[in-house]
Amino acid sequence: MRHARNVGLVVLGLFIVVPAGRDAGAADRRGAQSGQHQVLPPHGPVVAEVSVCFVPEQECDTSVAGAIGRAEKSIRIQAYGFTSQTILRALADARARGLDVQAVLDKSDDLPEREGARPRSGGARFTAEADIPTWIDSSVAIAHNKVIIIDGHLVIGGSYNYTASAEHRNAENVTFIDAPVVADFYMVNWEARKAASRPSRYMPENEPSTVASAERR
């Protein structure tokens, strides 16, 4: 039996002095194609405000959903496991409010339906039904990022997959990093992974031949 958990976040004031010029150039790299073996300089250090959440002691899915619910303009997602109904519903609600929500997912979230099987309840099928543009990062063995970027300043990361197992069965951590420079670093990577991805098979405008050709590469 699980004990009642403290749902609050542990808030850390993390302020690291930024050497002059160290954070410059992230925006210039935005949109650049990053080859698989390209060597990029390390990002940071930067000034950031950090909060953390830990399961099983805390309810991290509600903390993530709460941050999504406070979003005002845009949300970008990178996910491996992607079946948490709490988080998926929060994203669908954000899209319904008119926010610019887009996702890059692992290919395990985009498996075809099996004839006679129950519809898959999470991942790319859900995002397509919620009208969230979705790409599948299938050019690597595993797209193992777990990142949500909100309004260009908040980055949610950590070990935590967006799944029921991560919330109810595992020991995991979630980080909430509030710093526009850090968000910009992550956006550069998000856009690079999107450029290397194919559209989800569940997106209405996706042609089956496009998916087939991408999977043969």
Buried (B, 14 or more C-beta within 10 A) or exposed (E): EEEEBEBEBEEEEBEEEBEEEBBEEBEEBBEEEBEEEEEEEEBBEBBBBBBBBBBBEBBBBBBBBEBBBEBEEBBBBBBBBBBBBBBBBBBBBBBEEEBBBBBBBBBBBBEEEEEEEEEBEBBBBBBBEBEBBBBBBBBEEEBEBBBBBBBEBBBBBBBBBBBBEBBEEEEBBBBBBBBBBBBBBBBBBBBBBBEBBBBBBBBEEBEEEBBEEBEEE
